[in-house]
Structure formats: structure tokens, C-alpha cells
Amino acid sequence: MGENEMIYAFSPITVISPGGFLAVSYLKSRETTEDIDIIIDPQWTGDKDIILALRELFSSVGKKLGLDRKWVNDDVSLFLTQKAREQIFDAAGNQNIVLYEGPNLRVLGAPLEWGLESKLRRINSKPDHPKVPTDIQDILIILKLLIERNNGPLNRQQVREKNTNHINELIRH
């Protein structure tokens, strides 16, 4: 990353990882992931030059490693409002699960509460989705960690009503 002058000038760049990287390296709920989902720092969402430079950089690293060009991707960001992205970044910073830290890149784990919410929403809206089995594994580990962190059970109603991205639908069950 240090070879790209634009990225180097703003280093370290912080991204959030909500998916497989978090599950493999922190939750330990699975052994592998097919890609690494990231959310790029909201301060850069309007800067097309930085976004493009990051995407090109991740793609070139993947090519050198013999990986798919989208081995690291920010596709999950397409579903987030700017406000939700900012809330997720603030919560991730407070939670401070550092998955990777180098001189030019810092990867934080997504907030566990949001991970729980997003996985429950996917199961709720798409029960036949191919990722449901791994989502269930992740949910069980996330629940265990949140119960430990809170020193007791979670409030069921608060979990059902969690709505980071302001989707007007409660999580059923």
C-alpha cells in the first residue's frame, strides 16, 4: 500500500470487516472464507479517487497472490446509508477488535451487535439463502460473546428492534 502515493498520503486507511475475515480470525466460527468484505471509512465515500485507488490496490494484491480480483470487496457498502456507515464505524472504533494493523492499513472487526442484526435480517428475509448455515454458526458465537460482554442475556425486544440501516421491518421470532 505504501507504493501508492495517494493512499500513502492518507495512511493508515481504516476499513471495517463484517464478514468472513471477522468470522475466521476473531469469532473462530469457521476455518475459511471465500472473500473479505470491507466497509471503507465513511470519510472517503465521496472521494472517488481514493475509493478507486483502494479497489485497484486490493485487486492487484489479489492478482499477485493468485486470488480472484474481488477477493477483497466493498460490495456490502452498497446496502448502507451514509448514516449507518458512520454509526458502524464509530461502534467498531469503540469496540476495538483489531483484525489487522500495518503501517498503511488498519482492519477493524464490525460491531458484533450489527453483525448479529445483519445476519438475523438475512435469515429473516431469505431463509433459503446459501449463507444461512454459516450465518447460524456466526450468530451462535456472536450471541455467546455478547452475553459474556453484557454479563447476562440480551434483551430480546432490543435485538428485534435493532435497525442500524433504518429498514422498516422488525426481525421476526
Residue frames as a rotation matrix with the C-alpha (Angstrom) as fourth column:
MET 1
0.566 0.825 0.000 0.00
0.825 -0.566 0.000 0.00
0.000 0.000 -1.000 0.00
GLY 2
0.333 -0.508 -0.795 2.91
0.309 -0.737 0.601 2.31
-0.891 -0.445 -0.089 0.67
GLU 3
-0.639 -0.597 0.486 3.75
0.618 -0.021 0.786 2.29
-0.459 0.802 0.383 -3.05
ASN 4
0.025 0.729 0.684 0.53
0.871 -0.351 0.343 4.14
0.490 0.588 -0.644 -3.92
GLU 5
-0.837 -0.505 0.211 1.22
0.367 -0.804 -0.469 7.81
0.406 -0.315 0.858 -3.21
MET 6
-0.255 0.817 0.517 -2.43
-0.457 -0.573 0.680 8.76
0.852 -0.062 0.519 -2.75
ILE 7
0.669 0.511 -0.539 -3.11
0.170 0.601 0.781 6.02
0.723 -0.615 0.315 -0.24
TYR 8
-0.127 -0.821 -0.557 0.24
0.886 0.159 -0.436 6.53
0.447 -0.548 0.707 1.48
ALA 9
-0.694 -0.141 0.706 -0.59
0.016 -0.983 -0.180 10.23
0.720 -0.114 0.685 1.96
PHE 10
0.057 0.832 0.552 -3.70
-0.777 -0.310 0.547 9.33
0.626 -0.461 0.629 3.97
SER 11
0.055 -0.109 -0.992 -2.31
0.229 0.969 -0.094 6.27
0.972 -0.222 0.078 5.75
PRO 12
-0.967 0.063 0.248 -3.24
0.106 0.981 0.162 4.43
-0.233 0.183 -0.955 7.72
ILE 13
-0.436 0.873 -0.220 -6.54
-0.690 -0.167 0.704 3.81
0.578 0.459 0.675 5.96
THR 14
-0.789 0.253 0.560 -9.10
-0.349 0.566 -0.747 2.15
-0.506 -0.785 -0.358 8.22
VAL 15
-0.386 0.727 -0.568 -11.66
-0.597 0.273 0.754 -0.33
0.703 0.631 0.328 6.95
ILE 16
-0.161 0.453 0.877 -14.22
-0.851 0.387 -0.356 -2.47
-0.501 -0.803 0.323 8.76
SER 17
-0.754 -0.039 -0.656 -14.61
-0.432 0.781 0.451 -6.18
0.494 0.624 -0.605 8.04
PRO 18
-0.148 0.807 0.572 -18.09
-0.974 -0.018 -0.226 -7.54
-0.172 -0.590 0.789 8.79
GLY 19
0.644 0.575 -0.505 -17.95
-0.720 0.678 -0.146 -10.98
0.259 0.457 0.851 7.20
GLY 20
0.868 -0.209 -0.451 -15.72
0.152 0.975 -0.160 -13.98
0.474 0.070 0.878 6.77
PHE 21
-0.133 -0.976 0.171 -12.47
0.057 -0.180 -0.982 -12.36
0.989 -0.121 0.080 7.89
LEU 22
-0.221 0.166 0.961 -14.06
-0.908 -0.395 -0.140 -11.50
0.356 -0.904 0.238 11.24
ALA 23
0.780 0.617 0.108 -15.60
-0.619 0.733 0.283 -14.99
0.095 -0.287 0.953 11.48
VAL 24
0.669 -0.585 -0.459 -12.32
0.284 0.771 -0.570 -16.77
0.687 0.251 0.682 10.70
SER 25
-0.242 -0.958 0.152 -9.83
0.246 -0.212 -0.946 -14.63
0.938 -0.192 0.288 12.60
TYR 26
-0.682 -0.007 0.731 -11.80
-0.605 -0.556 -0.570 -13.41
0.410 -0.831 0.374 15.63
LEU 27
0.280 0.884 0.374 -15.00
-0.960 0.246 0.136 -15.39
0.029 -0.397 0.917 16.10
LYS 28
-0.775 -0.626 0.090 -13.26
-0.613 0.779 0.133 -18.63
-0.153 0.048 -0.987 15.05
SER 29
0.075 0.918 0.390 -16.67
-0.538 0.367 -0.759 -19.85
-0.840 -0.153 0.521 13.88
ARG 30
0.973 0.148 0.177 -15.27
0.054 0.600 -0.798 -21.20
-0.224 0.786 0.575 10.62
GLU 31
0.264 -0.947 0.182 -11.94
0.531 0.300 0.792 -22.10
-0.805 -0.113 0.582 9.09
THR 32
-0.715 -0.516 0.472 -12.12
0.658 -0.267 0.704 -20.35
-0.238 0.813 0.531 5.71
THR 33
0.204 0.759 -0.618 -13.83
0.074 -0.641 -0.764 -17.57
-0.976 0.110 -0.188 3.83
GLU 34
0.319 -0.036 0.947 -14.31
0.906 0.304 -0.294 -17.09
-0.278 0.952 0.129 0.11
ASP 35
0.028 -0.321 0.947 -13.63
0.524 -0.801 -0.287 -13.34
0.851 0.504 0.146 0.23
ILE 36
-0.565 -0.202 -0.800 -13.07
0.796 -0.388 -0.464 -10.43
-0.216 -0.899 0.380 2.58
ASP 37
0.367 0.752 0.548 -15.92
0.744 -0.591 0.312 -7.96
0.558 0.293 -0.776 2.82
ILE 38
-0.642 -0.562 -0.521 -14.92
0.757 -0.571 -0.317 -4.46
-0.119 -0.598 0.793 3.87
ILE 39
0.715 0.687 0.128 -16.55
0.692 -0.721 0.002 -1.15
0.094 0.087 -0.992 4.56
ILE 40
-0.302 -0.852 0.428 -14.28
0.762 -0.485 -0.428 1.76
0.572 0.197 0.796 3.70
ASP 41
-0.614 -0.035 -0.789 -14.07
0.662 -0.567 -0.490 4.63
-0.430 -0.823 0.371 6.16
PRO 42
0.372 0.907 0.198 -17.08
0.884 -0.282 -0.373 6.94
-0.282 0.313 -0.907 5.62
GLN 43
0.292 -0.306 -0.906 -14.81
-0.025 -0.950 0.312 9.97
-0.956 -0.069 -0.284 5.33
TRP 44
-0.734 -0.661 -0.157 -13.75
-0.209 0.000 0.978 8.60
-0.646 0.751 -0.138 1.92
THR 45
-0.144 0.727 0.671 -17.17
0.626 0.592 -0.508 7.70
-0.766 0.347 -0.541 0.48
GLY 46
0.819 0.497 -0.287 -17.33
0.137 -0.656 -0.743 10.88
-0.557 0.569 -0.605 -1.59
ASP 47
0.160 -0.862 -0.481 -13.72
-0.764 -0.417 0.493 10.67
-0.625 0.289 -0.725 -2.76
LYS 48
0.945 0.324 -0.036 -13.83
-0.262 0.689 -0.676 8.59
-0.194 0.648 0.736 -5.92
ASP 49
0.357 -0.892 -0.278 -10.04
-0.651 -0.024 -0.759 8.83
0.670 0.452 -0.589 -6.37
ILE 50
-0.453 -0.523 0.722 -9.30
-0.889 0.328 -0.320 7.16
-0.070 -0.787 -0.613 -3.03
ILE 51
0.369 0.669 0.645 -12.05
-0.537 0.720 -0.440 4.56
-0.758 -0.184 0.625 -3.46
LEU 52
0.924 -0.041 -0.379 -10.76
-0.336 0.384 -0.860 3.67
0.181 0.923 0.341 -6.92
ALA 53
0.000 -1.000 -0.001 -7.14
-0.795 0.000 -0.607 3.57
0.607 0.001 -0.795 -5.69
LEU 54
-0.298 -0.056 0.953 -8.10
-0.824 0.519 -0.227 1.20
-0.482 -0.853 -0.201 -2.86
ARG 55
0.707 0.633 0.314 -10.09
-0.367 0.709 -0.603 -1.08
-0.604 0.311 0.733 -5.16
GLU 56
0.737 -0.500 -0.455 -7.22
-0.439 0.157 -0.884 -1.20
0.514 0.852 -0.104 -7.67
LEU 57
-0.241 -0.868 0.435 -4.73
-0.920 0.062 -0.387 -1.87
0.309 -0.493 -0.813 -4.91
PHE 58
-0.018 0.309 0.951 -6.73
-0.657 0.713 -0.244 -4.75
-0.754 -0.629 0.190 -3.42
SER 59
0.919 0.387 -0.071 -7.25
-0.285 0.531 -0.798 -6.18
-0.270 0.754 0.599 -6.91
SER 60
0.436 -0.828 -0.352 -3.53
-0.612 0.014 -0.791 -6.03
0.660 0.561 -0.501 -7.74
VAL 61
-0.382 -0.526 0.760 -2.59
-0.913 0.343 -0.222 -7.69
-0.144 -0.779 -0.611 -4.44
GLY 62
0.394 0.636 0.663 -5.12
-0.458 0.762 -0.458 -10.43
-0.797 -0.123 0.591 -5.18
LYS 63
0.898 -0.096 -0.429 -3.67
-0.391 0.267 -0.881 -10.91
0.199 0.959 0.203 -8.64
LYS 64
-0.058 -0.998 0.030 -0.15
-0.842 0.033 -0.539 -11.28
0.537 -0.057 -0.842 -7.19
LEU 65
-0.500 -0.081 0.862 -1.48
-0.734 0.567 -0.373 -13.87
-0.459 -0.820 -0.343 -4.75
GLY 66
-0.955 0.148 -0.258 -3.41
-0.075 0.720 0.690 -15.74
0.288 0.678 -0.676 -7.43
LEU 67
-0.592 0.787 -0.175 -6.79
0.484 0.174 -0.858 -14.75
-0.644 -0.593 -0.483 -5.98
ASP 68
0.114 0.766 0.633 -9.97
0.986 -0.166 0.023 -13.51
0.123 0.621 -0.774 -7.61
ARG 69
-0.573 -0.386 0.723 -9.90
0.423 -0.895 -0.143 -9.77
0.702 0.224 0.676 -8.35
LYS 70
0.114 0.680 0.724 -12.73
-0.491 -0.595 0.636 -9.25
0.864 -0.428 0.266 -5.84
TRP 71
-0.139 -0.247 -0.959 -11.10
0.598 0.751 -0.280 -11.23
0.790 -0.612 0.043 -3.03
VAL 72
-0.625 0.099 -0.774 -11.41
0.609 -0.559 -0.563 -8.01
-0.489 -0.823 0.290 -1.02
ASN 73
-0.557 0.492 0.668 -14.51
0.510 -0.433 0.744 -6.03
0.655 0.755 -0.010 -1.88
ASP 74
-0.953 0.257 -0.162 -16.73
-0.038 -0.630 -0.776 -3.30
-0.302 -0.733 0.610 -0.52
ASP 75
-0.687 0.726 -0.031 -19.95
0.117 0.153 0.981 -4.63
0.717 0.670 -0.190 -2.07
VAL 76
-0.249 0.604 -0.757 -21.64
0.958 0.268 -0.101 -4.73
0.142 -0.751 -0.645 1.35
SER 77
-0.761 -0.124 -0.637 -21.41
0.324 -0.923 -0.207 -0.91
-0.562 -0.364 0.742 1.37
LEU 78
-0.868 0.471 0.157 -23.96
0.018 -0.285 0.958 -0.73
0.496 0.835 0.239 -1.43
PHE 79
-0.034 0.913 -0.407 -26.62
0.589 0.347 0.730 -1.59
0.808 -0.214 -0.549 1.15
LEU 80
-0.146 -0.109 -0.983 -25.61
0.966 -0.229 -0.118 1.00
-0.212 -0.967 0.139 3.75
THR 81
0.833 0.355 0.425 -26.75
0.405 -0.914 -0.028 4.57
0.378 0.196 -0.905 4.15
GLN 82
-0.055 -0.872 0.486 -24.07
0.033 -0.488 -0.872 7.12
0.998 -0.032 0.055 4.96
LYS 83
0.207 0.210 0.956 -25.53
-0.884 -0.379 0.275 7.49
0.419 -0.901 0.107 8.47
ALA 84
0.981 0.165 0.100 -25.42
-0.192 0.902 0.388 3.72
-0.026 -0.400 0.916 9.04
ARG 85
0.490 -0.869 -0.072 -21.84
0.483 0.339 -0.807 3.57
0.726 0.361 0.586 7.78
GLU 86
-0.149 -0.530 0.835 -20.83
-0.417 -0.732 -0.539 6.32
0.897 -0.428 -0.111 10.22
GLN 87
0.533 0.422 0.733 -22.60
-0.839 0.156 0.521 4.57
0.105 -0.893 0.438 13.14
ILE 88
0.967 -0.196 -0.160 -20.93
0.188 0.980 -0.062 1.27
0.169 0.030 0.985 12.27
PHE 89
0.166 -0.967 0.193 -17.50
0.303 -0.136 -0.943 2.93
0.938 0.216 0.271 12.09
ASP 90
-0.029 -0.127 0.991 -17.98
-0.771 -0.628 -0.103 4.69
0.636 -0.768 -0.080 15.43
ALA 91
0.784 0.408 0.469 -19.15
-0.616 0.608 0.501 1.47
-0.081 -0.681 0.728 17.09
ALA 92
0.803 -0.550 -0.230 -16.27
0.387 0.774 -0.501 -0.52
0.454 0.313 0.834 15.56
GLY 93
-0.061 -0.846 0.530 -13.77
-0.111 -0.522 -0.846 2.03
0.992 -0.111 -0.062 16.86
ASN 94
0.145 0.201 0.969 -15.27
-0.951 -0.241 0.192 1.81
0.272 -0.950 0.156 20.35
GLN 95
0.961 0.254 0.113 -15.35
-0.273 0.939 0.210 -1.99
-0.053 -0.233 0.971 20.23
ASN 96
0.305 -0.946 -0.108 -11.72
-0.947 -0.314 0.075 -2.03
-0.105 0.079 -0.991 19.00
ILE 97
0.584 -0.184 0.790 -11.45
0.150 0.982 0.118 -5.55
-0.798 0.050 0.601 17.60
VAL 98
0.227 -0.616 -0.754 -8.29
-0.874 -0.471 0.121 -5.12
-0.430 0.632 -0.645 15.51
LEU 99
0.888 0.160 0.432 -8.09
0.027 0.918 -0.396 -7.84
-0.460 0.364 0.810 12.85
TYR 100
0.279 -0.838 0.470 -5.03
0.953 0.179 -0.246 -6.42
0.122 0.516 0.848 11.10
GLU 101
0.921 -0.061 -0.385 -2.78
0.017 -0.981 0.195 -3.43
-0.389 -0.186 -0.902 11.60
GLY 102
0.171 -0.879 0.446 0.05
0.982 0.186 -0.009 -2.40
-0.075 0.440 0.895 9.32
PRO 103
-0.646 -0.524 -0.555 1.74
0.523 -0.834 0.178 0.89
-0.556 -0.175 0.813 8.51
ASN 104
-0.961 0.221 -0.169 -0.81
-0.275 -0.676 0.684 1.76
0.037 0.703 0.710 5.80
LEU 105
-0.212 0.916 -0.340 -3.92
-0.347 0.255 0.902 -0.28
0.913 0.310 0.264 6.59
ARG 106
-0.898 0.090 0.431 -5.95
-0.401 0.236 -0.885 -0.98
-0.181 -0.968 -0.176 9.70
VAL 107
-0.406 0.785 -0.468 -8.81
-0.186 0.430 0.883 -3.51
0.895 0.446 -0.028 9.64
LEU 108
-0.755 0.270 0.597 -11.34
-0.632 -0.058 -0.773 -3.43
-0.174 -0.961 0.214 12.47
GLY 109
-0.828 0.560 -0.012 -13.99
0.554 0.822 0.132 -6.04
0.083 0.103 -0.991 13.10
ALA 110
-0.382 0.794 0.473 -17.54
-0.121 -0.550 0.826 -4.86
0.916 0.259 0.306 12.56
PRO 111
-0.517 0.276 0.810 -19.58
-0.855 -0.214 -0.473 -4.23
0.043 -0.937 0.346 15.71
LEU 112
-0.995 0.101 0.019 -20.86
0.098 0.989 -0.113 -7.56
-0.031 -0.111 -0.993 16.99
GLU 113
-0.339 0.929 -0.147 -24.35
0.106 -0.118 -0.987 -6.12
-0.935 -0.350 -0.058 17.54
TRP 114
0.097 0.345 -0.934 -24.55
-0.855 -0.452 -0.255 -5.05
-0.510 0.823 0.251 13.90
GLY 115
-0.774 -0.415 -0.479 -23.19
-0.599 0.724 0.340 -8.42
0.205 0.550 -0.809 12.77
LEU 116
-0.815 0.547 0.192 -25.94
0.311 0.691 -0.652 -10.13
-0.489 -0.472 -0.733 14.74
GLU 117
-0.007 0.853 -0.523 -28.55
-0.241 -0.509 -0.826 -7.78
-0.970 0.120 0.209 13.30
SER 118
-0.124 -0.054 -0.991 -27.45
-0.967 -0.215 0.133 -8.19
-0.221 0.975 -0.026 9.69
LYS 119
-0.938 -0.231 -0.259 -27.25
-0.286 0.937 0.199 -11.99
0.197 0.260 -0.945 9.90
LEU 120
-0.603 0.793 0.086 -30.67
0.350 0.361 -0.864 -12.20
-0.717 -0.491 -0.495 11.58
ARG 121
0.048 0.621 -0.783 -32.11
-0.562 -0.631 -0.535 -9.92
-0.826 0.465 0.318 8.90
ARG 122
-0.522 -0.273 -0.808 -30.73
-0.845 0.295 0.447 -12.11
0.116 0.916 -0.384 6.11
ILE 123
-0.983 0.181 -0.023 -32.15
0.183 0.966 -0.183 -15.28
-0.011 -0.184 -0.983 7.69
ASN 124
-0.387 0.884 -0.264 -35.44
0.157 -0.219 -0.963 -13.48
-0.909 -0.414 -0.054 8.31
SER 125
0.180 0.476 -0.861 -35.81
-0.681 -0.571 -0.458 -12.19
-0.709 0.669 0.222 4.75
LYS 126
0.251 -0.180 -0.951 -34.11
-0.862 0.405 -0.305 -15.02
0.440 0.897 -0.053 2.82
PRO 127
0.439 -0.051 0.897 -34.37
-0.708 0.595 0.380 -18.28
-0.553 -0.802 0.225 4.79
ASP 128
0.877 -0.097 0.470 -33.18
0.308 0.865 -0.397 -20.27
-0.368 0.493 0.789 1.74
HIS 129
0.728 -0.666 -0.162 -30.06
-0.661 -0.621 -0.422 -18.13
0.181 0.414 -0.892 1.18
PRO 130
0.598 -0.524 -0.606 -26.94
0.184 0.826 -0.532 -20.31
0.780 0.207 0.591 0.72
LYS 131
-0.435 -0.837 0.331 -25.14
-0.144 -0.299 -0.943 -18.47
0.889 -0.458 0.010 3.54
VAL 132
0.493 0.724 0.483 -27.77
-0.614 -0.103 0.782 -19.34
0.616 -0.682 0.394 6.19
PRO 133
0.779 -0.194 -0.596 -25.77
0.447 0.838 0.312 -22.30
0.439 -0.510 0.740 7.64
THR 134
-0.320 -0.944 -0.080 -22.64
0.775 -0.212 -0.595 -20.17
0.545 -0.253 0.799 8.18
ASP 135
-0.270 0.319 0.908 -24.79
-0.348 -0.912 0.217 -17.26
0.898 -0.257 0.357 9.39
ILE 136
0.789 0.611 -0.070 -26.25
-0.189 0.349 0.918 -19.54
0.585 -0.711 0.391 12.07
GLN 137
0.343 -0.759 -0.553 -22.76
0.861 0.489 -0.138 -20.62
0.375 -0.429 0.822 13.18
ASP 138
-0.589 -0.588 0.554 -21.68
0.385 -0.807 -0.447 -16.97
0.710 -0.050 0.702 13.35
ILE 139
0.141 0.749 0.647 -24.85
-0.411 -0.551 0.726 -15.94
0.901 -0.369 0.231 15.22
LEU 140
0.813 0.183 -0.553 -24.26
0.337 0.625 0.704 -18.54
0.475 -0.758 0.446 17.93
ILE 141
-0.126 -0.940 -0.317 -20.70
0.953 -0.027 -0.300 -17.31
0.274 -0.341 0.899 18.54
ILE 142
-0.568 -0.038 0.822 -21.75
0.071 -0.997 0.003 -13.64
0.820 0.060 0.570 18.42
LEU 143
0.520 0.828 0.211 -24.55
-0.228 -0.103 0.968 -14.30
0.823 -0.552 0.135 20.93
LYS 144
0.583 -0.380 -0.718 -22.11
0.760 0.568 0.317 -16.06
0.287 -0.730 0.620 23.26
LEU 145
-0.503 -0.856 0.121 -19.66
0.776 -0.509 -0.372 -13.13
0.380 -0.093 0.920 23.08
LEU 146
-0.362 0.440 0.822 -22.39
-0.189 -0.898 0.397 -10.52
0.913 -0.012 0.409 23.59
ILE 147
0.738 0.622 -0.261 -23.84
0.082 0.301 0.950 -12.41
0.669 -0.723 0.172 26.56
GLU 148
0.208 -0.765 -0.609 -20.36
0.965 0.261 0.000 -12.58
0.159 -0.588 0.793 28.10
ARG 149
-0.667 -0.489 0.562 -19.74
0.470 -0.862 -0.191 -8.89
0.577 0.137 0.805 27.40
ASN 150
-0.152 0.733 0.663 -23.11
-0.413 -0.656 0.632 -7.90
0.898 -0.178 0.403 28.90
ASN 151
-0.939 -0.252 0.234 -22.77
-0.321 0.396 -0.860 -10.27
0.124 -0.883 -0.452 31.87
GLY 152
-0.453 0.820 0.349 -26.15
0.007 0.395 -0.919 -11.77
-0.892 -0.413 -0.185 31.09
PRO 153
-0.190 0.453 0.871 -28.78
0.884 0.466 -0.049 -12.39
-0.428 0.760 -0.488 28.44
LEU 154
-0.985 -0.086 0.149 -29.61
0.156 -0.816 0.557 -9.89
0.074 0.572 0.817 25.73
ASN 155
-0.374 0.900 -0.225 -32.93
-0.236 -0.327 -0.915 -8.07
-0.897 -0.289 0.335 25.67
ARG 156
-0.418 0.236 0.877 -34.96
0.725 0.668 0.166 -9.90
-0.547 0.705 -0.451 23.03
GLN 157
0.663 0.749 0.010 -37.02
0.626 -0.547 -0.556 -6.83
-0.411 0.375 -0.831 22.11
GLN 158
0.444 -0.581 -0.682 -33.91
-0.418 -0.808 0.416 -4.69
-0.793 0.100 -0.601 21.64
VAL 159
-0.622 -0.656 0.428 -32.41
0.040 0.519 0.854 -7.32
-0.782 0.548 -0.296 19.35
ARG 160
-0.084 0.694 0.715 -35.63
0.909 0.348 -0.230 -7.50
-0.408 0.630 -0.660 17.31
GLU 161
0.833 0.525 -0.176 -35.83
0.445 -0.824 -0.350 -3.70
-0.329 0.213 -0.920 17.03
LYS 162
-0.105 -0.935 -0.340 -32.16
0.207 -0.355 0.912 -3.08
-0.973 0.025 0.231 16.17
ASN 163
0.690 0.474 0.547 -32.27
0.657 -0.093 -0.749 -1.08
-0.304 0.876 -0.375 12.96
THR 164
-0.125 -0.878 -0.462 -28.87
0.457 -0.464 0.758 0.37
-0.880 -0.116 0.460 12.09
ASN 165
-0.914 -0.280 0.293 -29.70
0.366 -0.261 0.893 0.91
-0.174 0.924 0.341 8.42
HIS 166
-0.580 0.752 -0.313 -33.25
-0.474 -0.624 -0.621 2.13
-0.662 -0.212 0.719 9.12
ILE 167
-0.835 0.408 -0.369 -35.02
-0.083 0.571 0.817 -0.75
0.544 0.713 -0.443 7.42
ASN 168
-0.439 0.739 0.511 -38.65
-0.895 -0.412 -0.173 -0.53
0.083 -0.533 0.842 8.43
GLU 169
0.451 0.551 -0.702 -39.12
-0.403 0.827 0.391 -4.19
0.797 0.107 0.595 9.25
LEU 170
0.331 -0.284 0.900 -38.69
-0.912 0.150 0.383 -5.92
-0.243 -0.947 -0.210 12.60
ILE 171
-0.666 -0.536 -0.519 -36.77
-0.585 0.807 -0.082 -9.13
0.463 0.249 -0.851 12.85
ARG 172
0.438 0.891 -0.121 -39.29
-0.656 0.409 0.634 -11.91
0.614 -0.198 0.764 13.43
HIS 173
0.557 -0.059 -0.829 -39.10
0.372 0.910 0.185 -14.58
0.743 -0.411 0.528 16.15
